[in-house]
Amino acid sequence: LLWSYRPWCRWLCRFPSWLHVPVPTTTVSSVPKDKNIHAKLGRLNSLQRNINAYMNSKSKKFAGIQAFVTQSATDKNAQAAAAAAAATAAAAQAQLDALNAQLNALASLS
């Protein structure tokens, strides 16, 4: 009964026992698992809210956050305005250079 259900066993039993080579076992060193980022943050998880909740808060605890966000927005707007002004100045300088080249060409004709 055993032989009919396991044909591979019949094939394996044909070989002498000294031929059976034990499979080497490998040991896996346990790697320390890193903590979840939420576990590392601890009580700071409560800060995962919409920024509007902080900006509209009347609490004095959030005054620093409100000032930082407001100043950051002002800074970004100022940087964008400065970049636009620099682009406009570069275009005006290119136009001025072209006009100067024309003026020099006319002056050399006289």
MODELLER restraints for C-alpha pairs under 7 A, 6 or more apart:
rsr = mdl.restraints
at = mdl.atoms
rsr.add(forms.Gaussian(group=physical.xy_distance, feature=features.Distance(at['CA:3:A'], at['CA:10:A']), mean=6.43, stdev=0.5))
rsr.add(forms.Gaussian(group=physical.xy_distance, feature=features.Distance(at['CA:38:A'], at['CA:45:A']), mean=6.65, stdev=0.5))
rsr.add(forms.Gaussian(group=physical.xy_distance, feature=features.Distance(at['CA:54:A'], at['CA:62:A']), mean=6.27, stdev=0.5))
rsr.add(forms.Gaussian(group=physical.xy_distance, feature=features.Distance(at['CA:54:A'], at['CA:66:A']), mean=6.80, stdev=0.5))
rsr.add(forms.Gaussian(group=physical.xy_distance, feature=features.Distance(at['CA:55:A'], at['CA:66:A']), mean=5.49, stdev=0.5))
